[in-house]
Every structure is written in C-alpha cells, then in structure tokens.
Amino acid sequence: MTRQELFSAIQRKRSFLCVGLDTDPSKIPGQLNGDVLAFNKAIIDATRDYCVAYKPNTAFYEALGLDGMRILKDTIDYIGKEHFIIADAKRGDIGNTSGYYASFAFHTLGADAITVAPYMGADSVQPFLNYPGKWAIVLALTSNPGSDDFQHGAVGDAAPLYARVMQRAQTWGSPEQLMFVCGATHPEKFAELRQLAPEHFFLVPGIGAQGGDLDAVCRHGMNAECGLLVNSSRGILYAAPDAGFAEAARAAAHELQQQMEAALKNYLP
Ligand SMILES: O=C(O)c1cc(=O)[nH]c(=O)n1[C@@H]1O[C@H](COP(=O)(O)O)[C@@H](O)[C@H]1O
C-alpha cells in the first residue's frame, strides 16, 4: 500500500487506528476453546470499519509453534488487501540475514510493513527497503520504560539517540517506504519528533494499556497527510472477557475512531 493509498483510507474511514493483534490464548473467552484464529476473525470482523491497519505481533504466533505460523498467515489473508498490515517483529541483523527476515514478512506473510530495530545500522535496514510498495518501520522512541536506558541518552555531544536514529534513517529511506515508531507515552516529545521527521508516518503504540496520551500525540504529531497510525492492542482485544468480547472490541475501536475523527478535524493542517 502506498502512502497516498494509506492517506486516502484515513480520509475515507476518518480514522488512523491500527488494531494490534497480540492474541494471548489464555485471554480468549472460554466458548472459543483457545481457537486463536476464530478469535482473530471475530475481532477483525468487529473492527474493520473503524481502523485502517492491523498489527499482528509475531511473538504471540511464534510462541504457538508451527500452528502459530499457520494462524498468523491465515489471519493476514483474512484481513485482506483493504487494510495496511504490519508484521510487528522488530527485526534487524547483518544484511544477508535481514534479507530473509524481509522475505518472510513480505513474501511469506504478505504484510505491507515490518517493524525494524536500527541498532545494527544502515546495511541491516536496507534489505527491508528493497520491496516496492512495502515499508520498514524503524524504532525511534519506544513506549516502554526501558526507552530511558539508551534512547534518551546523548551520543557524544550530539543529540539524543532517538534523534540521531531519525536523522540518519531518513537518508536510508523516503517517506514512501520508511516510518518511525514513536511511543504515545512520550507526548511531550511529539512536537520535537515531528520536527525531526516532518513527512514520515509515525506508528504510535502505547495508548490504552500503557497509558499514552492520544490527544497530545495528535495535536503535536499530525502532518498534512495525517502521518500517524495509532495502535491499540489489549484495549481492544480484551475490552470484555466473555461472550460479548467482539461487541466490546467494536465499541472500543469505535470510540477511538471518534476521537481520531475529531483530531483530524482539529489538527489536520
Ligand atoms: O513496535 C511496536 O509496535 C511497539 C513499539 C513500542 O515502542 N511499544 C509497543 O508497545 N509496541 C507494540 O505495540 C503493542 C502495544 O500493545 P498494547 O499496549 O496492548 O496496546 C505491542 O504489540 C507492542 O509490542
């Protein structure tokens, strides 16, 4: 999916919601008997009107072994072509190896994008940028408490690591093929993050269960093509623990869509 197609979907849906498919078999309502694919299909059916993207986190499927790989692929096929699909795998290795991670995400799974850790530098990210129409989403400032350990630290007398990552990575890939992960738990940083990368999309996790600030993210982070994909996983998947889980997921997604519609009206330049 191209950037223009993504922005068109955002305008049509009046939403920049990404639903995270972090499906934990122990949290699936009893009547599904641990059937992860059935749960995912019910969540997708319940939320597809209100979101533009889905983000299966591959960890949850890898943990299920061979069955998990099948479920991941079937989930992606079930989502179809109308939504932007992010394989959240946070890969990155020497170039030769990254090429195979890219092949898995784009050929085997058929995802539009994969999350990538930039720690190993340009040649570790480049293989993810060799696929026309596909995207690398580079970790810049992550949402977790451990982001304090390295990402806020200055490198020599220069800018903090997240700023260096964003500046350097823009020389690797254009706004048509590279996004940045910027956590919603750092709302006070979004004006600066947007200044650092005016045109690139940001994938923004951390609202809901991690307590991030959606309005501040939108106020400071939106650009002329919206430039934001805001993810919620647990807040939607487990909105209700019982038979009403799909309706509750739909309501949770709808509520976020409405906040996003208001933000588009208020903040889209
Ligand atoms: O790359 C990610 O998506 C990601 C980056 C980050 O900084 N923080 C973060 O939470 N994530 C992912 O986003 C999802 C957040 O899930 P919830 O906190 O349940 O909404 C999980 O799949 C995380 O792995």
The ligand as an SDF file (V2000), in Angstrom:
LIG
                    3D

 24 25  0  0  0  0  0  0  0  0999 V2000
    6.6340   -1.6830   17.5350 O   0  0  0  0  0  0  0  0  0  0  0  0
    5.6360   -1.6890   18.2660 C   0  0  0  0  0  0  0  0  0  0  0  0
    4.5320   -1.8670   17.7990 O   0  0  0  0  0  0  0  0  0  0  0  0
    5.7930   -1.2970   19.6790 C   0  0  0  0  0  0  0  0  0  0  0  0
    6.7730   -0.3720   19.9460 C   0  0  0  0  0  0  0  0  0  0  0  0
    6.7980    0.2700   21.1980 C   0  0  0  0  0  0  0  0  0  0  0  0
    7.5710    1.1750   21.4310 O   0  0  0  0  0  0  0  0  0  0  0  0
    5.8960   -0.1100   22.1240 N   0  0  0  0  0  0  0  0  0  0  0  0
    4.9460   -1.0800   21.9040 C   0  0  0  0  0  0  0  0  0  0  0  0
    4.1300   -1.3180   22.7950 O   0  0  0  0  0  0  0  0  0  0  0  0
    4.9380   -1.7250   20.6880 N   0  0  0  0  0  0  0  0  0  0  0  0
    3.9830   -2.8290   20.4390 C   0  0  0  0  0  0  0  0  0  0  0  0
    2.6550   -2.2820   20.4110 O   0  0  0  0  0  0  0  0  0  0  0  0
    1.7520   -3.1680   21.0690 C   0  0  0  0  0  0  0  0  0  0  0  0
    1.1460   -2.4430   22.2670 C   0  0  0  0  0  0  0  0  0  0  0  0
    0.1460   -3.2040   22.8670 O   0  0  0  0  0  0  0  0  0  0  0  0
   -0.9070   -2.6040   23.9190 P   0  0  0  0  0  0  0  0  0  0  0  0
   -0.1050   -1.9210   24.9840 O   0  0  0  0  0  0  0  0  0  0  0  0
   -1.6350   -3.8090   24.4070 O   0  0  0  0  0  0  0  0  0  0  0  0
   -1.7900   -1.6350   23.1750 O   0  0  0  0  0  0  0  0  0  0  0  0
    2.5450   -4.4110   21.3980 C   0  0  0  0  0  0  0  0  0  0  0  0
    2.4430   -5.3150   20.3040 O   0  0  0  0  0  0  0  0  0  0  0  0
    3.9770   -3.9230   21.4970 C   0  0  0  0  0  0  0  0  0  0  0  0
    4.8980   -4.9310   21.1630 O   0  0  0  0  0  0  0  0  0  0  0  0
  1  2  2  0
  2  3  1  0
  2  4  1  0
  4  5  2  0
  4 11  1  0
  5  6  1  0
  6  7  2  0
  6  8  1  0
  8  9  1  0
  9 10  2  0
  9 11  1  0
 11 12  1  0
 12 13  1  0
 12 23  1  0
 13 14  1  0
 14 15  1  0
 14 21  1  0
 15 16  1  0
 16 17  1  0
 17 18  2  0
 17 19  1  0
 17 20  1  0
 21 22  1  0
 21 23  1  0
 23 24  1  0
M  END
$$$$
